[in-house]
Amino acid sequence: MFLRGFRRRTGRPAVELAVLFRSIVDQSRTVHPVAADFLNHFMDGAGETRTLSQRWLRSFRAIRRAERKNHRRFERQLAREAHRLDDGASTWLNDHWDARINAFIGTELFYVSRMSLLRSQGSFVLTRTGREVTVSGTVRHHWVDPYDWDRGRWVYIPRHGFVPIAVGRDLVEADEARNYLMESRHVQTLEGTCRDGRWPRRGRATFVWALVRKNP
């Protein structure tokens, strides 16, 4: 019944739309409990920022792919910097990379955050001894996305069909819901070596990433 929801506004009473979202929350708790909780926060959270579990967020392939994309960017930078380093010298490398994330349709992440951003801030030290450069450092990942129901036209929700994004906008304008910020942070360490080589092998680089576990 909501297939006509391609407009910017639904034209329906806010009370009716609130009942729809409340029913989505109630009926989704057993299938997608995290998504239901965040939709409920949209209705009741007064705009307060929510932090997602590091473990839950990184369980999704789309997040890990974005993480690996930024890994590879750092690794290429470090390999270039190592090649320029003189024997016995050390240097610092500080930089950040942003990776755009599109959640896979049907995953619970899709119902929490369809499109988001992972910013990876890295700090590394490189030291050359002969033909080998040792690398060590830390990368702080910050995942962020506004929960705002502003992008797209509709979303398919099991048991409710195609629900227009305009429902969320109408509820915010009627002060029945509040947009808010979602975020999550985690830290990884990097240890590696870059070895000079001769033609036809120009060199070899080995990098090992490790997740810094939070205290219970």
N, C-alpha and C positions, 0 to 999 in steps of 0.2 A: 504493500500500500504506500510505501515511501519512494517508489521509483520516480515520482515526479519531483524529487528533491534536488534537481540540478540547479535550482535557483540559489541566489545568495541568501534568501530567507524562505522559511517554510510557509509562513502565513498562518500557522497554527498557534493556538493559545499556549503560553509558556507552561501552564499547569499540565496540559496534556503531554507536552514534550518531556517534562520532568518525570512524569509517570513512566514514559517509555524508557528513559535512562535508568530509573530505579529498577525497572523490571529486568533490564539487561544486566545490571549489577547482581541482582538476586539469582538469575538463572545461569550466570556465568561462573559463579564461585567454585563449582565442582570441576569445571573444565579448564578455565583460565583464572585461577584465583588471584594472581598478581594483577592481571589486566582489570579484573573486577574491582580490586582494591584501589587502583589508580583512578578508575572512572568514578568510584565512590568519593575519592578525595577531590576530584573535580567538582562534585556536587556539594561537598561539605567542608573542604579544607581551607576555605577563605584565602586561597592563593598561596599558601605556605609551600616552600620548596620541599620536594621529596627526594630522598637518596635511595638509589637502587642498590641491591645487594651485588657486590663484586662477583660473587660466585654465580648468581642467577644470570647476570648480564653476560658474562663471558661463556656461558653455556651455549650461546647462540653462534652459529657459524659466521653470520654477517659481522658480528663484533670481532671475532677472532681474525677474520679476513682483513678487516680494517687495521687491526693491530699489526698483522704481518706486513701489510702494505707500508706502514710507517717504519717497521723494522728494516725492511729492505732499503728504504730511503736513507736511514741512518747508516746502514752498512756500506752503501755506496759512497756516502760522504767520508766515512772513516777510512775506507780503502784509498780514496784519493788523497786524503790528508796524510796517511801513513807513507804513501809513495814520495811525498814532498819533504818528509822529515829527514834531517841530517843525523848522522851517527852520533849517539850520545845525547841527543836533544829530546826535549819533551814539549808537549803543547796541549792546550785545552780546546775542546770543541763544544760549543753550546748552540743549540738550534731547536726548532720545533717544526712538526709537520702536522697537517690536518687531513683527515680522511673522512669523506662523506659516506654515510651508511644508509642503505635501503634494506629494510627488513624483508624477509621472505614472506609472501602471502601465506596465511594459514598458521604461522608460528605465533606463540603468545607475544613475542616481541613486537610483531606487526600490530597487535591490538593495543600495545602500550606506546610504541613509538615507530611510526612507519619510516620516517627520515630523521637522521640525527647526525651528530658530529663527534669524532674522536680527535682530540688534540693531544699530541705526544710531545712533551718537553724533555729534551735530553741534555745531559751534561757528561762529558767523557774526558779522560786523560789518555794521551798516547805517548809512549816512550820507545825510542829506537835503541837497540843494541845490535850492532852489526847489520845483518840482513833481515832481522826480525823486529817487528814493532808490536809491543803488547798494548792492548786496549782494555780499559775498564770504565764503567760508568753506570749511570742510573737514568731511567726514563720514567717520568711521571705522566700517566695517562689520565685525561679528564674527559669523560663522556658527558655530553650535555644535549638537552632537547627541551623546548617549551611544549607543554601539554596545552594546546590551544585550539584544536579542531578548526584550524584555518586553512590547511592545505588539502587540495583535492575536492571532489564533488560528493562522493559517497564512499561508504565502507560496508563490506558484507560482514554481517554479524550472525553467526549461527543462531537459529530459532527466531531471528527477527528480519532476515533478508537484508536488502540494501537500504541502509540508513544514511540519509543525507548528512554531510558535514555541517550543513546549515543549522541542524538541530543544536549543535554545540554553540554556534554563534548566537542563536536566538536566546538560549538559556543565559549566556553571559550578559547580553544586553538587558535581559529581564532581571538581572541580579539573582538568578536562581543557581548560578554556578560561577566559578572563578578559574581563569587560566593560571597556571603555575609552572615553575621550572623543575625539570627532572635532571638529576646528575648522579654521577658515580665516579670514583677515583680509585686507581690502583697503581702500584709501582712495580717496575721490573728492573733487574740488574743485567748488565752485559759484561761478559768477559770474552776476550778474543785475541787472536794473533794474525798479523799480516806479514807474510814472508815474501821477500823479493825473489824473482825468478828470471831466468834467461829465456830468450826466444827458443822454441815456439811457446813456452809457458811463461807468461808475463808475471806470474806471482800467484800466491794462494792466500786465501783469507778464511779463517774459521771463527765463527761467532756462536756463543752459547748464551741464550736468554733464560732468565729464571724469575719466577713470580715471587714477590715479597709477600709472604702470608701475614695477614693481620692477626693480632692477638685475639683469642677468644673473648 
